[in-house]
């Protein structure tokens, strides 16, 4: 359970299977206490913003302290991970809000790829992969966290049973057989949810994908 770039998975020689990245994002941590005041009448945790100049999701991590994260898409090969620097991210956030934010402070910005991938195997000998080390989904439906928690529940009681002598080690081989099909099914469902979300942008006349340069 050591993350999407799992050194353990790589040491075991296990590849992730799945399509190419579905989308590229900059995850932008910023502070803007005044933004909560502007949204006081419509408080929420997630704000999906569709604007002619930008499309984004604003995540309220702590509205009282003004802690936010913006997920801003970018489009290789037209752009790369350096395309949205701190200043540009700040400009886009104000564009999304619709007015200047005098107390806006961009704390960090990092690139990541949205994927739908599952490891070739989730168990190799005594090693068992859980969570993002074993599978990666689009964040559309909370399948990543919930699938990871179910992974942990599945393997935890089996390890306990073997440790206490109430089951043989053969029980542990059922972990991969039970969890990998679930991971594949949840990957498909998360992609389906993500693609449904793109319809909103398309209905508003906003492109949901980068232009085809081929």
C-alpha positions, -999 to +999 in steps of 0.1 A: +000+000+000+028+024-010+010+046-036+005+049-073+042+048-081+047+018-058+084+008-055+072-026-042+051-032-073+081-022-095+105-044-076+081-073-082+082-066-119+044-061-121+030-038-148-002-019-147-027-027-175-051-002-189-056+026-215-033+056-219-039+085-194-074+098-198-065+134-188-037+155-174-042+179-145-024+205-123-034+201-087-032+236-072-032+241-035-042+277-027-054+299+001-082+325-003-102+331+029-124+356+011-137+330-013-157+314+015-175+347+020-184+348-017-198+312-015-216+316+019-250+312+004-241+280-015-216+261+007-203+228-007-172+206-008-169+204-046-176+232-071-175+222-108-168+253-128-174+255-166-162+288-180-153+298-216-117+304-205-113+275-181-129+243-167-120+231-132-130+215-100-126+235-068-122+214-037-129+231-003-105+215+021-112+240+049-134+269+040-130+285+074-092+288+068-096+294+031-078+262+021-086+251-014-074+228-041-081+234-078-079+207-104-069+224-137-067+203-169-039+208-194-035+192-228-004+174-240+011+177-266-001+213-268+010+218-232+033+200-208+036+199-170+053+233-170+026+251-189+007+263-159+031+280-135+021+295-102+012+329-117-009+314-145-026+291-120-035+321-099-049+339-130-070+310-140-084+306-104-095+343-105-110+337-139-130+308-125-143+329-096-151+358-119-133+385-100-100+393-083-092+376-050-069+400-032-060+374-006-052+346-031-020+328-024-009+298-045+010+274-022+019+247-047+011+232-081+019+197-092+010+177-124-007+143-123-023+119-148-058+105-145-056+068-153-077+036-152-051+008-145-049-024-126-018-044-117-012-077-135-014-094-101-022-082-067-003-109-049+032-124-054+042-149-028+039-132+006+035-097-009+000-083-014-007-050-031-035-027-019-050+007-029-033+028-055-003+004-056-027-021-071-052+000-090-058+036-102-091+050-112-105+084-123-118+103-092-154+099-103-174+081-076-149+076-048-140+042-062-103+045-054-106+050-017-135+025-013-118-002-033-086+003-013-105+000+020-122-032+007-087-045-003-075-039+033-105-056+048-102-086+025-065-093+033-066-083+070-089-110+082-071-136+061-038-126+075-052-127+110-067-161+104-034-175+092-015-159+120-038-174+146-037-208+130-073-210+121-066-212+084-037-223+062-016-200+041-035-212+010-063-188+021-041-158+012-041-169-025-078-160-027-069-123-022-059-117-058-086-140-072-113-120-053-100-084-055-085-081-090-119-087-108-135-061-085-107-036-093-113-041-131-150-037-127-146-005-106-121+009-131-147+005-159-174+021-137-151+050-128-143+056-165-180+055-173-187+081-146-159+103-159-171+102-195-206+111-184-192+141-166-176+153-199-211+156-214-217+187-193-188+205-209-197+193-244-233+205-239-220+239-230-199+240-262-166+235-243-141+209-257-137+179-235-104+168-250-074+181-267-075+187-305-065+157-326-031+168-340-026+136-360 
